[in-house]
Amino acid sequence: MARERQGIDMALGTPGYPETAADIIGAANDAIRAGKNQYVFPPGDLRLREHIAATLPVPTDPQTELTVTVGGTEALFLTLHALIDPGDEVVLLDPGYEQFRSTVTFAGGVPRHVPLHAPDWRFDPDELASAFTSRTRVVLLNSPGNPTGRVLTRQELDQVAELAGRWDATVVCDEVYSSFVFDGREQTSIAEVPGLAERSVVVGSLSKSHAISGWRLGFVRADATRTTAVRRVQELTTNGAPGPLQLAVGQAAGSADLRTASEEMGRRRDLALEIFTGMGMKISPPEGGCFLLADIGPLTGGGMDGRAFTLELLEATGVVVVPAAPSFADPVRGAQYVRIAFNRQFELLHEVERRVRSFRPCGQ
């Protein structure tokens, strides 16, 4: 519907910022023209794996502990199919990226949801503990989180570590947005936490950090035993990510200035917060990532759900957000929320501000 109306997309996380580095684009062109257009070693080009290993906060053997995947999506798919059997339980934070729940069930797993409580989207330690059973095999985290923007604290990760150790569960964390954390925070990877490091699997991606989402380059970082299992599943799926694009990123990805990109993303977050809280939405400032999870209740008076609001906003202004109900295990719980992407150029954000300035939902 947005395409039909030539709307401004504030729904999808496809990067409008940062821009793809010219060096990476040039390296891809060079690799293709040089004839590097065939299969590469399925676990990934070694130079790219060495580059990824150098960016991680813990020592990582690129030969035995890293696997390049077709985006973070395949990384999650391979990991869960390698780790769980039908009927095994997976602990999930709720709300969360809706693909987590789908991938768990696709692999035959049973989701066990732990609610994150508004307004700051934190879990209750007792509720977390009660989600673990003798069938728990995996805890699936996301930090910084989609859609909440939460960055899990060391204390929260320690609580997860204690429970994972007690129940002998593997902890998987999607750290795709780790390049974007705000207000002086430091991202803590699960691979850094005692009690988690030896049972951790990190899912990562270059899609957002390097603005190459269409290249589909992600990775799995795990110990050698789990890596072997992940690679066995990979052999039965894609058997490897695009060769020349891997070569290009391995050669030129170091040219990307991730620290500056994080600071600039924080400025975009601030502007997006100003725009949408100015409309009357209630939003807890995200600590990382590229999304706002916005409560529209104060703006609509509670008389409109996220889908109806999204359609009315699109029709009236041409600005596209997305209903957040699918991010919740119980869609009713998320009925009053929408998700808004702010990884956009300033010019686009200012145009959004101009369009929504006078918007009022029907009946308000």
C-alpha positions as a printed NumPy array, in Angstrom:
array([[  0.   ,   0.   ,   0.   ],
       [  2.87 ,   2.337,   0.752],
       [  4.413,   1.728,  -2.662],
       [  1.086,   2.38 ,  -4.359],
       [  0.902,   5.754,  -2.611],
       [  4.618,   6.51 ,  -3.011],
       [  4.775,   6.838,   0.752],
       [  7.752,   7.593,   2.968],
       [  8.866,   4.311,   4.5  ],
       [  9.436,   4.608,   8.248],
       [  8.448,   0.976,   8.766],
       [ 11.229,  -1.283,   7.513],
       [ 14.733,  -1.371,   8.953],
       [ 16.32 ,  -1.136,   5.499],
       [ 19.105,   1.422,   6.001],
       [ 18.614,   4.917,   4.68 ],
       [ 21.575,   5.7  ,   6.932],
       [ 24.485,   4.999,   6.955],
       [ 25.304,   5.022,   3.271],
       [ 27.129,   2.092,   1.724],
       [ 30.856,   2.864,   1.664],
       [ 32.223,   3.621,  -1.804],
       [ 35.252,   1.401,  -1.116],
       [ 33.02 ,  -1.616,  -0.535],
       [ 31.044,  -0.98 ,  -3.712],
       [ 34.268,  -0.573,  -5.685],
       [ 35.7  ,  -3.784,  -4.247],
       [ 32.55 ,  -5.682,  -5.241],
       [ 32.782,  -4.352,  -8.804],
       [ 36.443,  -5.33 ,  -8.953],
       [ 35.767,  -8.852,  -7.651],
       [ 32.991,  -9.455, -10.185],
       [ 35.028,  -8.102, -13.116],
       [ 38.022, -10.18 , -12.007],
       [ 35.931, -13.321, -12.403],
       [ 35.407, -14.096,  -8.703],
       [ 31.862, -15.225,  -9.44 ],
       [ 31.791, -18.851,  -8.354],
       [ 31.289, -20.731,  -5.087],
       [ 33.522, -19.976,  -2.163],
       [ 34.26 , -22.284,   0.775],
       [ 30.773, -22.762,   2.312],
       [ 31.644, -21.438,   5.812],
       [ 32.805, -18.225,   4.182],
       [ 35.757, -16.427,   2.662],
       [ 38.59 , -16.59 ,   5.179],
       [ 39.561, -12.947,   4.794],
       [ 36.009, -11.898,   5.627],
       [ 35.931, -14.218,   8.628],
       [ 39.232, -12.74 ,   9.792],
       [ 37.759,  -9.246,   9.46 ],
       [ 34.659, -10.212,  11.452],
       [ 36.782, -11.893,  14.13 ],
       [ 38.82 ,  -8.71 ,  14.515],
       [ 35.653,  -6.699,  15.234],
       [ 34.383,  -9.004,  17.984],
       [ 35.014,  -8.232,  21.662],
       [ 36.446, -11.681,  22.479],
       [ 39.164, -13.76 ,  20.799],
       [ 37.578, -15.799,  18.007],
       [ 39.188, -18.393,  15.736],
       [ 37.982, -17.509,  12.226],
       [ 38.72 , -21.037,  11.051],
       [ 36.672, -22.974,  13.602],
       [ 34.353, -20.496,  15.364],
       [ 32.898, -18.298,  12.599],
       [ 30.498, -19.115,   9.777],
       [ 29.363, -16.602,   7.158],
       [ 25.649, -16.868,   6.369],
       [ 23.027, -15.432,   4.039],
       [ 22.173, -12.588,   6.389],
       [ 21.269, -12.755,  10.048],
       [ 18.088, -14.551,   8.99 ],
       [ 19.95 , -17.65 ,   7.848],
       [ 22.275, -17.389,  10.835],
       [ 19.285, -17.705,  13.163],
       [ 17.729, -20.484,  11.055],
       [ 20.925, -22.563,  11.022],
       [ 21.547, -22.046,  14.721],
       [ 18.11 , -23.111,  15.902],
       [ 17.981, -26.117,  13.577],
       [ 21.398, -27.16 ,  14.861],
       [ 20.496, -26.802,  18.536],
       [ 16.906, -27.951,  19.053],
       [ 14.813, -31.015,  18.32 ],
       [ 11.014, -31.124,  18.011],
       [  9.424, -30.488,  21.39 ],
       [ 12.426, -28.671,  22.88 ],
       [ 11.632, -25.352,  24.537],
       [ 13.125, -21.962,  23.712],
       [ 12.89 , -19.015,  26.118],
       [ 12.06 , -15.74 ,  24.34 ],
       [ 11.655, -12.148,  25.515],
       [  8.304, -10.597,  24.595],
       [  7.878,  -8.348,  22.647],
       [ 10.574,  -9.342,  20.204],
       [ 11.394,  -9.672,  16.547],
       [  8.497, -11.715,  15.211],
       [ 10.773, -13.908,  13.078],
       [ 12.237, -15.406,  16.261],
       [  8.964, -17.051,  17.202],
       [  8.382, -18.26 ,  13.643],
       [ 11.869, -19.745,  13.314],
       [ 11.549, -21.544,  16.654],
       [  8.291, -23.183,  15.62 ],
       [  9.645, -23.951,  12.123],
       [ 12.453, -25.898,  13.792],
       [  9.899, -27.797,  15.905],
       [ 10.599, -25.866,  19.079],
       [  8.135, -24.613,  21.671],
       [  8.371, -20.888,  22.541],
       [  8.289, -19.924,  26.23 ],
       [  7.67 , -16.178,  26.427],
       [  8.96 , -13.877,  29.156],
       [  7.193, -10.502,  29.161],
       [  9.128,  -7.26 ,  28.947],
       [  7.243,  -4.624,  30.89 ],
       [  6.536,  -1.091,  29.665],
       [  7.59 ,   1.637,  29.798],
       [ 11.269,   0.634,  29.953],
       [ 10.833,  -2.935,  28.626],
       [ 12.597,  -4.9  ,  31.36 ],
       [ 11.87 ,  -8.445,  32.465],
       [ 10.98 ,  -9.576,  35.965],
       [ 13.672, -12.017,  37.227],
       [ 11.046, -14.298,  38.749],
       [  9.107, -14.467,  35.497],
       [ 12.337, -15.256,  33.666],
       [ 13.147, -18.068,  36.076],
       [  9.67 , -19.556,  35.789],
       [ 10.057, -19.925,  32.   ],
       [ 12.821, -22.533,  32.367],
       [ 11.981, -26.238,  32.536],
       [ 13.723, -29.548,  31.987],
       [ 12.857, -29.153,  28.277],
       [ 14.647, -25.794,  27.903],
       [ 17.433, -26.084,  25.338],
       [ 17.917, -22.5  ,  24.147],
       [ 17.475, -18.962,  25.42 ],
       [ 17.072, -16.555,  22.488],
       [ 17.978, -12.929,  23.196],
       [ 18.251,  -9.765,  21.114],
       [ 20.4  ,  -6.839,  22.238],
       [ 19.982,  -4.081,  21.174],
       [ 16.413,  -5.214,  20.78 ],
       [ 13.915,  -5.052,  17.957],
       [ 11.38 ,  -3.47 ,  18.464],
       [ 12.086,  -2.191,  21.996],
       [ 15.553,  -0.681,  21.575],
       [ 16.634,  -2.228,  24.903],
       [ 20.311,  -2.967,  25.499],
       [ 20.525,  -5.781,  28.025],
       [ 22.608,  -4.885,  31.067],
       [ 25.399,  -6.96 ,  32.549],
       [ 23.175,  -7.686,  35.558],
       [ 20.423,  -9.011,  33.289],
       [ 22.896, -11.146,  31.367],
       [ 24.277, -12.517,  34.634],
       [ 20.746, -13.563,  35.591],
       [ 20.377, -15.343,  32.264],
       [ 23.776, -16.982,  32.738],
       [ 22.834, -18.403,  36.139],
       [ 19.619, -19.927,  34.796],
       [ 21.231, -21.222,  31.603],
       [ 23.903, -22.93 ,  33.669],
       [ 21.363, -24.422,  36.038],
       [ 19.283, -25.869,  33.181],
       [ 22.182, -26.554,  30.776],
       [ 20.764, -24.338,  28.021],
       [ 22.578, -22.669,  25.128],
       [ 22.138, -18.884,  24.948],
       [ 21.766, -17.37 ,  21.478],
       [ 21.847, -13.599,  21.075],
       [ 21.017, -11.657,  17.942],
       [ 23.514,  -8.781,  18.148],
       [ 22.805,  -7.411,  14.681],
       [ 22.381,  -3.861,  16.018],
       [ 25.463,  -3.882,  18.263],
       [ 27.072,  -1.083,  16.217],
       [ 24.341,   1.34 ,  17.293],
       [ 24.171,   2.058,  21.032],
       [ 23.426,   5.475,  22.482],
       [ 23.996,   7.841,  25.408],
       [ 27.453,   6.528,  26.262],
       [ 26.375,   2.93 ,  26.757],
       [ 28.629,   0.016,  25.97 ],
       [ 27.242,  -3.064,  24.282],
       [ 28.037,  -6.259,  26.209],
       [ 28.146,  -9.362,  24.048],
       [ 27.01 , -12.617,  25.599],
       [ 30.391, -14.026,  24.53 ],
       [ 32.01 , -11.737,  27.136],
       [ 29.962, -12.868,  30.139],
       [ 31.34 , -15.567,  32.458],
       [ 28.868, -18.415,  32.549],
       [ 27.576, -17.5  ,  29.105],
       [ 30.764, -17.474,  27.05 ],
       [ 31.128, -21.26 ,  26.989],
       [ 27.466, -21.779,  26.058],
       [ 26.948, -18.781,  23.769],
       [ 26.077, -18.382,  20.099],
       [ 26.222, -14.86 ,  18.637],
       [ 24.174, -14.056,  15.533],
       [ 25.459, -11.031,  13.644],
       [ 25.034,  -9.225,  10.359],
       [ 26.664,  -6.562,   8.214],
       [ 23.298,  -5.465,   6.798],
       [ 22.691,  -2.496,   9.096],
       [ 26.222,  -1.615,  10.235],
       [ 27.561,  -1.423,   6.664],
       [ 24.261,  -0.599,   4.9  ],
       [ 24.409,  -3.654,   2.657],
       [ 21.162,  -5.398,   3.584],
       [ 20.657,  -6.533,  -0.024],
       [ 24.004,  -8.329,  -0.032],
       [ 22.736, -10.767,   2.62 ],
       [ 25.895, -11.233,   4.691],
       [ 25.559, -12.394,   8.278],
       [ 27.487, -14.687,  10.567],
       [ 27.357, -17.135,  13.447],
       [ 30.016, -16.995,  16.16 ],
       [ 30.121, -20.119,  18.367],
       [ 32.541, -22.612,  19.893],
       [ 34.01 , -25.223,  17.539],
       [ 31.52 , -27.96 ,  18.481],
       [ 28.426, -25.836,  17.901],
       [ 30.016, -24.33 ,  14.78 ],
       [ 30.406, -27.814,  13.315],
       [ 26.697, -28.461,  13.889],
       [ 25.73 , -25.123,  12.32 ],
       [ 27.847, -25.848,   9.248],
       [ 26.219, -29.26 ,   8.792],
       [ 22.835, -27.55 ,   8.576],
       [ 24.277, -24.939,   6.219],
       [ 25.34 , -27.695,   3.809],
       [ 21.659, -28.591,   3.426],
       [ 20.424, -25.039,   2.864],
       [ 22.374, -22.349,   0.986],
       [ 25.828, -23.952,   1.186],
       [ 27.329, -20.473,   1.323],
       [ 26.73 , -16.748,   0.869],
       [ 27.511, -14.757,  -2.329],
       [ 31.2  , -15.122,  -3.143],
       [ 32.214, -11.805,  -4.734],
       [ 30.332,  -9.825,  -2.091],
       [ 32.146, -11.672,   0.675],
       [ 35.462, -10.928,  -1.009],
       [ 34.565,  -7.244,  -1.296],
       [ 33.624,  -6.821,   2.368],
       [ 36.652,  -8.773,   3.518],
       [ 38.855,  -6.426,   1.531],
       [ 37.224,  -3.063,   2.192],
       [ 34.943,  -3.232,   5.25 ],
       [ 37.612,  -1.655,   7.413],
       [ 36.927,   1.654,   5.679],
       [ 33.548,   1.971,   7.426],
       [ 33.61 ,   4.369,  10.397],
       [ 31.273,   2.573,  12.794],
       [ 31.854,   4.885,  15.765],
       [ 30.832,   7.947,  13.805],
       [ 27.884,   6.043,  12.36 ],
       [ 26.698,   5.211,  15.883],
       [ 26.91 ,   8.843,  16.976],
       [ 25.049,   9.963,  13.874],
       [ 22.391,   7.307,  14.416],
       [ 21.893,   8.668,  17.93 ],
       [ 21.174,  12.101,  16.472],
       [ 18.584,  10.56 ,  14.183],
       [ 16.999,   8.808,  17.142],
       [ 16.726,  12.128,  18.944],
       [ 15.044,  13.807,  15.996],
       [ 12.628,  10.911,  15.49 ],
       [ 11.734,  11.012,  19.193],
       [ 11.069,  14.739,  18.931],
       [  8.836,  14.264,  15.881],
       [  6.687,  11.427,  17.175],
       [  6.44 ,  12.385,  20.833],
       [  5.514,  15.823,  19.516],
       [  2.534,  14.192,  17.839],
       [  1.422,  12.861,  21.214],
       [  2.881,   9.34 ,  21.213],
       [  4.503,   7.906,  24.332],
       [  7.95 ,   6.445,  23.636],
       [ 10.685,   5.15 ,  25.922],
       [ 13.936,   6.373,  24.282],
       [ 15.658,   3.378,  22.668],
       [ 19.071,   2.553,  24.088],
       [ 20.28 ,   1.078,  20.798],
       [ 19.233,  -0.22 ,  17.403],
       [ 17.176,   1.714,  14.876],
       [ 13.537,   1.516,  16.003],
       [ 11.071,   3.377,  18.192],
       [  8.33 ,   1.35 ,  19.878],
       [  5.591,   3.954,  20.168],
       [  2.44 ,   3.846,  22.278],
       [ -0.264,   5.605,  20.261],
       [ -2.824,   5.482,  23.094],
       [ -2.225,   9.057,  24.302],
       [ -2.636,  10.312,  20.718],
       [ -5.716,   8.294,  19.799],
       [ -7.426,   8.282,  23.192],
       [ -7.27 ,   4.497,  23.168],
       [ -9.952,   4.225,  20.51 ],
       [ -7.796,   2.963,  17.644],
       [ -5.441,  -0.005,  17.304],
       [ -2.066,   0.085,  15.613],
       [ -3.295,  -1.236,  12.279],
       [ -6.114,   1.271,  11.96 ],
       [ -3.757,   4.066,  12.994],
       [ -1.129,   2.979,  10.463],
       [ -3.651,   2.993,   7.633],
       [ -5.054,   6.382,   8.594],
       [ -1.596,   7.927,   8.939],
       [ -0.61 ,   6.569,   5.532],
       [ -3.771,   7.855,   3.889],
       [ -3.508,  11.306,   5.455],
       [  0.24 ,  11.949,   5.263],
       [  1.899,   9.299,   3.106],
       [  4.107,   8.323,   6.078],
       [  4.378,   4.588,   6.699],
       [  4.872,   3.036,  10.13 ],
       [  4.045,  -0.566,  11.036],
       [  1.66 ,  -2.057,  13.626],
       [  3.693,  -3.641,  16.43 ],
       [  1.106,  -6.22 ,  17.513],
       [  2.882,  -9.049,  15.615],
       [  5.944,  -8.435,  17.812],
       [  3.955,  -9.547,  20.87 ],
       [  3.105, -13.162,  21.718],
       [ -0.378, -11.883,  22.554],
       [ -1.257,  -9.368,  19.806],
       [ -3.835,  -7.754,  22.091],
       [ -1.028,  -6.683,  24.392],
       [  0.619,  -4.836,  21.512],
       [ -2.523,  -3.406,  19.964],
       [ -1.708,   0.181,  20.988],
       [  1.849,   0.171,  19.61 ],
       [  3.515,   0.932,  16.301],
       [  7.137,   0.503,  15.296],
       [  9.029,   3.318,  13.589],
       [ 12.454,   3.036,  11.913],
       [ 14.756,   6.021,  12.298],
       [ 17.848,   4.877,  10.336],
       [ 17.118,   7.49 ,   7.717],
       [ 18.736,  10.586,   6.232],
       [ 17.993,  13.86 ,   8.028],
       [ 16.319,  15.295,   4.932],
       [ 13.795,  12.476,   4.966],
       [ 13.146,  12.83 ,   8.693],
       [ 12.485,  16.547,   8.282],
       [ 10.03 ,  15.813,   5.474],
       [  8.247,  13.353,   7.778],
       [  8.113,  16.068,  10.425],
       [  6.527,  18.464,   7.963],
       [  3.911,  15.924,   6.888],
       [  2.782,  14.728,  10.321],
       [  2.857,  18.09 ,  12.093],
       [ -0.869,  18.713,  11.777],
       [ -2.06 ,  15.089,  11.724],
       [ -4.85 ,  14.19 ,  14.12 ],
       [ -6.546,  10.781,  14.118],
       [-10.236,  10.688,  13.276],
       [-12.342,  11.677,  16.245],
       [ -9.523,  13.558,  17.991]])
